[in-house]
Amino acid sequence: MKQLFDQVSAKCSKQITRTYSTSFSLGINFLNRKIHEPIYGIYGFVRLADEIVDSFHNYDKHELLKRFSNETELAIAQKISLNPVLNSFQKVVNKYRIEPELIEAFLNSMEMDLRQTSHDTQSFNEYILGSAEVVGLMCLRVFTDGNEALYQQLKPAAMKLGSAFQKVNFLRDMQQDYEILGRSYFPGINFKEFNHSQKKEIENDINNDFNHALDGIKKLPRSSRLGVYIAYVYYRSLFSKIHALPAERIMRQRIRIANKTKISLLINSVIRNQFNTL
């Protein structure tokens, strides 16, 4: 029965999410249970594509990504894939009518990672759109569950939240991206000459994204509001920690949030949501 295979596929995406991202896994736990599976399905797809371009160094990444893209298109069209992650993802795409252009933009950004090591403003914005903003929109399709008016209303905020998360990741991973992957994402930034002024300009941009995103989070349905807010709080805390450090420090190490701090943030978020004081 395909139903059994679908269940196995969903579990694969769930395991990938829990293995690769403690922060998103934490947030998903506080979504309504009925939307756990589709959000795991989206993250599993995104994570697998990201692994192709970031981790499979001894293989032909271009060929692997091309094959992955073709198999994604087939999975969605045929409503099945023997790849459990793609089978899980196609189910989400077809059920919530996620637009093909969102998926195409995401895969385009993954392809950009294979051919570009630095960005100007135009290519950076294109990369952020595909790698982060459209992922926020995929999730928003699930959160709004067919309510087109609400989706359109919250669309700008969802894109800003995805953008903020990605830019924080870029700051956190600057050393690894440059020294291991040879990439420098922020336009006009020379890793070896990164300074306080440049860091402050990037942080102002991220802070603006976060502020716009919070307005949208407050308007999400109750089924998704707390889970998204927890992810927001975690990333905002990580951003605050990065903000407090000098530029040379984040060029030397990957900044993390301690587990005990995560627990404290979680408890505070639950309380604020309960009393409607987000």
Rosetta blueprint (number, residue, H / E / L):
1 M L
2 K H
3 Q H
4 L H
5 F H
6 D H
7 Q H
8 V H
9 S H
10 A H
11 K H
12 C H
13 S H
14 K H
15 Q H
16 I H
17 T H
18 R H
19 T H
20 Y H
21 S L
22 T H
23 S H
24 F H
25 S H
26 L H
27 G H
28 I H
29 N L
30 F L
31 L L
32 N L
33 R H
34 K H
35 I H
36 H H
37 E H
38 P H
39 I H
40 Y H
41 G H
42 I H
43 Y H
44 G H
45 F H
46 V H
47 R H
48 L H
49 A H
50 D H
51 E H
52 I H
53 V H
54 D H
55 S H
56 F L
57 H L
58 N L
59 Y L
60 D L
61 K H
62 H H
63 E H
64 L H
65 L H
66 K H
67 R H
68 F H
69 S H
70 N H
71 E H
72 T H
73 E H
74 L H
75 A H
76 I H
77 A H
78 Q H
79 K L
80 I L
81 S L
82 L L
83 N L
84 P H
85 V H
86 L H
87 N H
88 S H
89 F H
90 Q H
91 K H
92 V H
93 V H
94 N H
95 K H
96 Y H
97 R L
98 I L
99 E L
100 P H
101 E H
102 L H
103 I H
104 E H
105 A H
106 F H
107 L H
108 N H
109 S H
110 M H
111 E H
112 M H
113 D H
114 L H
115 R H
116 Q L
117 T L
118 S E
119 H L
120 D L
121 T H
122 Q H
123 S H
124 F H
125 N H
126 E H
127 Y H
128 I H
129 L H
130 G H
131 S H
132 A H
133 E H
134 V H
135 V H
136 G H
137 L H
138 M H
139 C H
140 L H
141 R H
142 V H
143 F H
144 T H
145 D L
146 G L
147 N L
148 E H
149 A H
150 L H
151 Y H
152 Q H
153 Q H
154 L H
155 K H
156 P H
157 A H
158 A H
159 M H
160 K H
161 L H
162 G H
163 S H
164 A H
165 F H
166 Q H
167 K H
168 V H
169 N H
170 F H
171 L H
172 R H
173 D L
174 M H
175 Q H
176 Q H
177 D H
178 Y H
179 E H
180 I L
181 L L
182 G L
183 R L
184 S E
185 Y L
186 F L
187 P L
188 G L
189 I L
190 N L
191 F H
192 K H
193 E H
194 F L
195 N L
196 H H
197 S H
198 Q H
199 K H
200 K H
201 E H
202 I H
203 E H
204 N H
205 D H
206 I H
207 N H
208 N H
209 D H
210 F H
211 N H
212 H H
213 A H
214 L H
215 D H
216 G H
217 I H
218 K L
219 K L
220 L L
221 P L
222 R H
223 S H
224 S H
225 R H
226 L H
227 G H
228 V H
229 Y H
230 I H
231 A H
232 Y H
233 V H
234 Y H
235 Y H
236 R H
237 S H
238 L H
239 F H
240 S H
241 K H
242 I H
243 H H
244 A L
245 L L
246 P L
247 A H
248 E H
249 R H
250 I H
251 M L
252 R L
253 Q L
254 R L
255 I L
256 R L
257 I L
258 A L
259 N H
260 K H
261 T H
262 K H
263 I H
264 S H
265 L H
266 L H
267 I H
268 N H
269 S H
270 V H
271 I H
272 R H
273 N H
274 Q H
275 F L
276 N L
277 T L
278 L L
